[in-house]
Amino acid sequence: MNKKLMEQVGGKNSMAFGKSNAKVYVQSSQGIRFSDVAGEDEAKESLAETVDYLHNPKKYTDAGASMPKGVLLVGPPGTGKTMLAKAVAGEANVPFFSISGSEFVEMFVGMGASKVRDLFKQAKEKAPCIVFIDEIDAIGQKRSSGGGMGGNDEREQTLNQLLTEMDGFEGNNGVIILAATNRPESLDPALTRPGRFDRRVPVELPDLAGREAILKVHAKKIKTADDVDFHTIARMASGASGAELANIINEAALRAVRDGRTVVTEADLEESIEVVIAGYQKKNAVLSDKEKMVVAYHEIGHALVAALQTHSAPVQKITIIPRTSGALGYTMQVDTGDKYLLTKEELENKIATLTGGRAAEEVAFGSITTGASNDIEQATKLARAMITRYGMTDEFDMVAMETVNNQYLGGDTSLACSADTQKDIDRKVVELVKAQHAKARQILEQNRAKLDELAKFLYEKETISGEEFMQILTAGGDKQ
């Protein structure tokens, strides 16, 4: 009976328990190369040394240097960590073992450790080679003294075996371990110490030049019009990961096919960014005239407050066409370049811009709607960060009141202060947002004629460009 049960659990080959089942790719000349990975120049430069070692290990042994046993790739989802690992194997032209951390975790205790042993046994036989463990946090999380049955659980045994195998590697034996994770802070310190994962390579979101390079790499797979300006598209896609940029290119190609064309235009790419940001246009969403006018005032409120403040990004596009994400309209602002530092004044201006939609409703109609829910959420989050993390208040000065957890997975925060201090923080947040809301309302009241003119223009056209917006705003010299 037990034998039959084991066969049912194990499938046709119950003796395969303990095998690593790692996918092995022997790279050919058609494999992924560094040239296929754009926007991560620093990561490529760091990994190029690994490739050089696999090509010419004697150069390093002659100098008495030993290569890092393990390289840990860390960064947000979709930035190309797995692709970089494959590119290293492609450049080195060596066997590439690929396995996910979750594949080590089995129902039966001890099987994960057995899989680790089998994987490293195969790697030593095929050296020089590369072993890539994706999502290593599935087995590499910090060990706790109070968990499980005396600490003898499956994950812990698997991690212990991995630590043992990495220690057992002789230096310069031609086996390089690459691993990727979105949660480096959760890894066990024994895994990240020198002698195991010696080198940590950040694979961050691409900057402006990186986004442009990534778009061009993916655009090689499709037919694009000669006048497509990838620099503008890269500016519009601020904060996008490599995977999202690839999706933007694909969405643009699909849009061209839907329109019966084989060539992708810049308009296709702009629309695909909006699809990724806000979803598809809702064909059947019919707003009443009153609702449509409220949305028009709301979006012009955002754009007008942004444009009339010195440090706000220029307005690229304003639309009141509903989207599948639930947005009834949106205002797209595009910076001229990447910004790595923001002043207190710039952050306050951002909050004022976020409150501009609600302020426009108050100025034009004397009543408010539910349309500002997302604006409220963003403004509150920004105001709280200014007080708790950026030290932008006299009261708390340079004292951290919050800590960021999982910086690559949403950046959740946890409080690091007493309940009384929390009350003071809440009060300061309310004061900050109220002050910027009042400033936005004042700007719109002083420019009421332009607010009405622009809202009427948007109501009639439904979508207007930044150029059209600025033409009306600057006509007649009514600008602050």
C-alpha positions in Angstrom: 0.0 0.0 0.0 2.8 2.4 0.9 4.6 1.5 -2.3 1.5 2.2 -4.3 1.0 5.6 -2.5 4.6 6.5 -3.3 4.1 5.7 -6.9 1.0 7.9 -7.0 2.8 10.8 -5.4 6.0 10.4 -7.4 4.3 9.8 -10.8 5.7 7.2 -13.2 9.3 7.7 -11.9 9.1 7.7 -8.1 12.9 7.1 -8.1 13.4 10.6 -9.5 13.0 12.0 -5.9 16.2 13.9 -5.0 17.1 14.7 -8.6 17.5 18.5 -9.1 15.5 18.7 -12.4 17.6 21.7 -13.3 17.2 22.9 -16.8 20.5 22.7 -18.6 21.2 25.0 -21.6 24.4 24.4 -23.5 24.8 27.9 -25.1 25.3 28.1 -28.8 26.2 31.0 -30.9 22.5 31.9 -31.0 22.3 32.3 -27.2 21.5 35.6 -25.4 24.5 38.0 -25.3 25.3 41.2 -23.4 24.3 43.1 -26.5 20.8 41.8 -26.1 20.6 43.3 -22.6 20.3 47.1 -22.6 20.0 49.6 -19.8 22.1 47.8 -17.2 25.6 48.9 -18.1 26.9 48.8 -14.5 25.6 45.2 -13.9 27.0 44.1 -17.2 30.4 45.6 -16.4 30.5 43.7 -13.1 29.5 40.4 -14.7 32.0 40.8 -17.6 34.7 39.9 -15.1 33.0 36.6 -14.4 32.9 35.9 -18.2 36.5 36.8 -18.5 37.4 34.4 -15.7 35.5 31.5 -17.4 37.4 32.3 -20.6 40.8 32.7 -19.1 41.1 31.4 -15.5 44.9 31.2 -15.7 45.2 35.0 -15.7 43.6 35.1 -12.3 45.4 32.1 -10.7 48.7 33.5 -11.9 48.0 36.7 -9.9 46.8 34.7 -6.9 43.2 36.0 -7.3 40.2 33.9 -6.8 36.8 34.7 -8.4 33.8 35.2 -6.2 32.0 31.8 -5.7 28.6 33.4 -5.9 27.1 36.5 -7.5 23.8 37.8 -6.2 21.6 39.8 -8.6 19.2 42.0 -6.7 16.5 44.4 -8.0 12.8 45.0 -8.6 10.8 42.6 -10.7 11.2 42.8 -14.5 14.6 44.5 -14.6 16.3 41.6 -16.4 18.1 39.6 -13.6 17.4 36.2 -15.3 18.2 37.6 -18.7 21.6 38.9 -17.4 22.4 35.5 -16.0 21.7 33.8 -19.4 23.7 36.5 -21.1 26.7 35.6 -18.9 26.4 32.0 -19.9 26.0 33.0 -23.6 29.1 35.2 -23.5 31.1 32.5 -21.7 29.7 29.8 -24.0 29.5 27.3 -21.1 26.7 25.0 -19.8 24.0 26.9 -17.9 22.0 25.2 -15.1 18.8 27.0 -14.3 16.5 26.2 -11.4 14.0 28.2 -9.3 14.4 28.3 -5.5 10.8 27.0 -5.1 11.7 23.8 -7.0 13.9 22.7 -4.1 11.0 22.7 -1.7 9.4 19.3 -1.5 6.6 17.6 0.4 9.1 15.1 2.0 11.7 16.4 4.4 15.2 16.0 3.1 14.3 15.9 -0.6 15.3 19.6 -1.1 18.8 18.9 0.4 19.1 15.9 -1.9 18.2 18.1 -4.9 20.9 20.6 -3.9 23.5 17.8 -3.7 22.5 16.5 -7.1 22.6 19.9 -8.7 26.1 20.6 -7.4 27.3 17.1 -8.4 26.1 17.7 -12.0 27.7 21.2 -12.0 31.1 19.8 -10.9 31.0 17.2 -13.7 30.3 19.9 -16.3 32.7 22.6 -15.1 33.4 25.2 -16.2 29.7 26.1 -16.0 27.2 28.5 -14.4 24.5 27.5 -11.9 21.6 30.0 -11.8 19.1 29.8 -8.8 16.2 32.2 -9.5 14.1 33.6 -6.6 16.7 32.2 -4.0 14.7 33.8 -1.2 12.3 30.8 -1.4 15.0 28.7 0.3 17.4 31.3 1.6 15.3 33.1 4.1 16.7 34.0 7.6 16.6 31.1 10.0 14.7 31.7 13.3 15.4 29.9 16.6 11.7 29.6 17.4 10.2 28.1 14.3 9.2 24.6 13.2 10.0 21.3 15.0 13.3 22.2 16.6 14.4 24.0 13.5 14.4 20.7 11.5 12.1 21.8 8.7 12.5 21.3 5.0 13.5 24.8 4.0 16.1 25.0 6.7 17.7 21.6 5.7 17.8 22.8 2.1 19.5 26.1 3.1 22.0 24.2 5.3 22.9 21.9 2.4 23.3 24.9 0.0 25.6 26.6 2.5 27.6 23.4 2.9 27.9 22.8 -0.9 29.1 26.4 -1.4 31.7 26.0 1.3 32.8 22.7 -0.2 33.7 24.4 -3.5 37.4 24.5 -4.2 38.5 28.0 -5.3 38.9 28.5 -9.0 37.2 25.2 -10.0 35.2 26.8 -12.8 31.7 26.7 -11.3 30.1 30.1 -10.8 26.8 30.4 -8.8 24.5 33.1 -9.9 21.3 33.8 -7.9 18.5 36.4 -8.2 16.1 37.8 -5.7 13.7 40.8 -5.2 14.1 40.5 -1.4 17.8 40.7 -0.4 16.9 41.9 3.1 15.2 38.5 3.9 18.3 36.4 3.0 20.2 34.5 5.8 23.4 36.3 6.7 25.3 33.0 6.3 24.3 33.0 2.6 25.5 36.5 1.9 28.8 36.5 3.8 32.2 36.5 1.9 33.1 33.0 0.7 29.5 32.3 -0.4 27.7 35.1 -2.3 30.7 37.3 -2.4 29.5 39.8 -4.9 26.2 41.7 -4.9 25.1 43.2 -8.3 22.2 45.7 -8.2 20.0 45.5 -11.2 17.9 48.6 -10.8 15.2 50.3 -12.8 16.7 51.8 -16.0 17.4 55.6 -16.2 16.4 57.7 -19.2 19.3 56.6 -21.4 18.7 53.0 -20.3 15.0 53.1 -21.2 15.8 54.5 -24.6 18.3 51.7 -25.3 15.9 49.0 -24.1 13.1 50.3 -26.3 15.5 50.3 -29.3 16.6 46.7 -28.6 13.0 45.4 -28.5 12.0 47.6 -31.4 14.4 45.6 -33.6 11.8 42.8 -33.6 9.1 45.0 -35.1 8.7 47.4 -38.0 8.7 51.0 -36.9 8.2 54.2 -38.8 11.3 56.2 -39.6 10.2 59.3 -37.6 9.7 57.5 -34.2 11.5 59.4 -31.4 12.4 56.8 -28.8 13.9 59.5 -26.6 10.4 61.0 -26.1 8.8 57.6 -25.5 11.5 56.9 -22.9 10.7 60.1 -21.2 7.0 59.3 -21.1 7.8 55.8 -19.7 9.5 57.1 -16.5 9.9 54.4 -13.9 9.2 51.5 -16.2 11.1 48.3 -15.9 12.7 46.4 -18.8 9.8 44.0 -18.9 7.3 46.8 -19.0 9.2 48.5 -21.8 9.1 45.2 -23.8 5.4 45.1 -23.1 4.9 48.7 -24.3 6.6 47.8 -27.7 4.4 44.7 -28.0 1.2 46.6 -27.2 2.2 49.2 -29.9 2.6 46.4 -32.5 -0.7 44.9 -31.5 -2.4 48.3 -31.9 -0.9 48.6 -35.4 -2.2 45.2 -36.4 -5.7 46.1 -35.1 -5.7 49.1 -37.3 -4.6 47.0 -40.3 -1.0 48.3 -40.5 2.3 46.5 -40.4 4.4 49.6 -39.4 4.3 50.9 -35.8 4.1 54.7 -35.4 4.9 57.0 -32.5 1.2 57.4 -31.8 1.0 53.6 -31.3 3.8 53.7 -28.8 2.3 56.7 -26.9 -1.1 54.9 -26.7 0.6 51.7 -25.5 2.2 53.6 -22.6 -1.2 54.8 -21.6 -2.5 51.2 -21.9 0.2 50.0 -19.5 -0.3 53.0 -17.1 -4.1 53.3 -17.1 -5.5 50.4 -19.1 -7.5 50.3 -22.4 -10.1 52.9 -23.4 -13.5 51.9 -22.2 -15.6 51.8 -25.3 -19.0 51.5 -23.6 -18.4 53.9 -20.7 -20.8 56.8 -21.4 -20.5 59.7 -18.9 -23.3 62.2 -18.5 -22.7 65.8 -19.7 -22.4 66.9 -16.1 -19.9 64.1 -15.1 -17.9 64.8 -18.3 -17.6 68.5 -17.4 -16.6 67.7 -13.8 -13.9 65.3 -15.0 -12.7 68.0 -17.5 -12.4 70.6 -14.7 -10.7 68.0 -12.5 -8.0 67.2 -15.0 -7.4 70.8 -16.1 -7.1 71.6 -12.4 -4.1 69.2 -12.1 -2.5 70.5 -15.3 -3.0 74.2 -14.5 -1.6 73.9 -11.0 1.4 71.9 -12.4 2.1 74.4 -15.1 1.8 77.5 -12.9 4.3 76.1 -10.4 8.0 76.6 -11.3 9.3 73.1 -10.5 6.5 70.9 -11.9 7.1 68.7 -14.9 5.6 69.9 -18.2 2.2 68.6 -19.2 2.4 66.1 -22.1 -1.3 65.1 -22.5 -4.7 65.5 -20.8 -7.6 63.2 -21.5 -11.1 62.6 -20.1 -11.7 59.3 -21.9 -12.4 56.6 -19.3 -9.9 53.7 -18.9 -10.3 50.1 -17.8 -8.3 50.8 -14.7 -11.2 52.8 -13.4 -9.7 56.2 -14.2 -12.2 58.6 -15.7 -9.4 60.7 -17.1 -5.7 61.6 -16.4 -3.0 64.2 -16.9 0.3 62.9 -18.1 3.3 64.9 -16.9 6.8 64.2 -18.4 10.1 65.4 -16.9 12.8 66.5 -19.3 15.2 64.0 -17.7 15.7 61.7 -14.7 15.7 63.4 -11.2 17.6 61.7 -8.4 17.1 64.5 -5.8 13.9 66.4 -5.0 13.9 69.5 -2.9 11.3 70.2 -0.2 9.7 72.8 -2.5 9.4 70.4 -5.4 7.7 67.8 -3.2 5.3 70.4 -1.9 4.5 71.4 -5.5 3.8 67.7 -6.3 1.3 67.6 -3.4 -0.3 70.8 -4.6 -0.6 69.4 -8.2 -2.3 66.2 -6.8 -4.8 68.4 -4.9 -5.4 70.5 -8.0 -8.2 68.3 -9.3 -10.3 68.5 -6.1 -9.5 72.2 -5.9 -10.9 72.8 -9.4 -14.1 71.0 -8.5 -14.5 73.3 -5.5 -13.8 76.5 -7.4 -16.0 75.6 -10.4 -18.9 73.8 -8.8 -18.7 74.5 -5.1 -19.0 70.8 -4.4 -16.7 67.8 -4.4 -16.9 64.2 -5.9 -15.3 60.8 -5.4 -12.9 61.3 -8.3 -10.0 62.4 -6.2 -9.5 59.1 -4.2 -6.3 58.2 -6.0 -4.9 61.8 -5.7 -5.7 61.7 -1.9 -3.8 58.5 -1.5 -0.7 59.7 -3.3 -0.7 63.1 -1.7 -1.0 61.5 1.8 1.8 59.0 1.1 4.1 61.8 -0.2 3.4 64.1 2.8 4.0 61.3 5.3 7.3 60.4 3.6 8.4 64.0 3.9 7.8 64.0 7.6 8.8 60.4 8.6 11.7 59.6 6.2 13.0 62.7 4.5 13.3 64.8 7.7 11.6 67.8 6.2 10.0 69.2 9.4 11.5 71.4 12.1 9.7 69.4 14.8 11.2 66.0 14.0 14.3 67.2 12.2 16.6 64.4 11.0 15.0 61.6 13.0 13.6 58.5 11.1 10.0 57.7 12.2 9.4 55.0 9.6 11.6 52.3 8.0 11.1 50.9 4.5 10.6 47.1 4.1 10.9 45.3 0.8 12.3 48.2 -1.1 12.0 46.3 -4.4 8.4 45.0 -3.8 6.3 48.1 -3.2 8.3 49.7 -0.4 6.0 49.0 2.5 6.8 51.0 5.7 6.7 50.2 9.4 6.5 52.7 12.2 9.5 53.3 14.5 8.0 55.6 17.0 5.6 55.8 20.0 1.9 56.2 19.8 2.1 59.8 21.0 4.6 60.7 18.2 2.3 58.9 15.7 -0.4 61.4 16.7 2.0 64.3 16.0 2.9 62.8 12.7 -0.7 62.5 11.6 -1.3 66.1 12.6 1.7 67.3 10.6 0.6 65.3 7.5 -2.9 66.9 7.6 -1.4 70.4 8.0 1.0 69.8 5.1 -1.7 68.5 2.7 -4.2 71.2 3.8 -1.6 74.0 3.1 -0.9 72.7 -0.4 -4.6 72.2 -1.1 -5.2 75.8 -0.2 -2.3 76.9 -2.4 -3.8 74.9 -5.4 -7.2 76.5 -4.8 -5.7 80.0 -4.7 -3.8 79.4 -8.0 -7.0 78.3 -9.7 -9.1 81.2 -8.3 -6.5 83.7 -9.5 -6.6 82.0 -13.0 -10.4 81.3 -13.1 -10.8 82.5 -16.7 -8.1 80.1 -18.0 -9.5 77.3 -15.9 -12.9 77.8 -17.6 -11.5 78.2 -21.1 -9.3 75.1 -20.9 -12.0 72.9 -19.2 -14.4 73.9 -22.0 -11.8 73.1 -24.7 -11.0 69.7 -23.1 -14.7 68.9 -22.7 -15.2 69.4 -26.5 -12.1 67.6 -27.7 -11.8 64.9 -24.9 -8.0 64.6 -25.4 -5.6 67.5 -25.8 -1.8 67.7 -26.1 0.6 69.6 -23.9 1.2 72.0 -26.8 -2.5 72.8 -27.2 -2.8 73.3 -23.4 0.2 75.7 -23.3 -1.0 77.7 -26.3 -4.3 78.5 -24.6 -2.6 79.1 -21.2 -0.1 81.6 -22.5 -2.5 83.4 -24.9 -3.5 86.7 -23.4 -0.8 86.8 -20.7 -3.0 85.6 -17.9 -0.2 83.3 -16.5 1.0 84.0 -13.0 
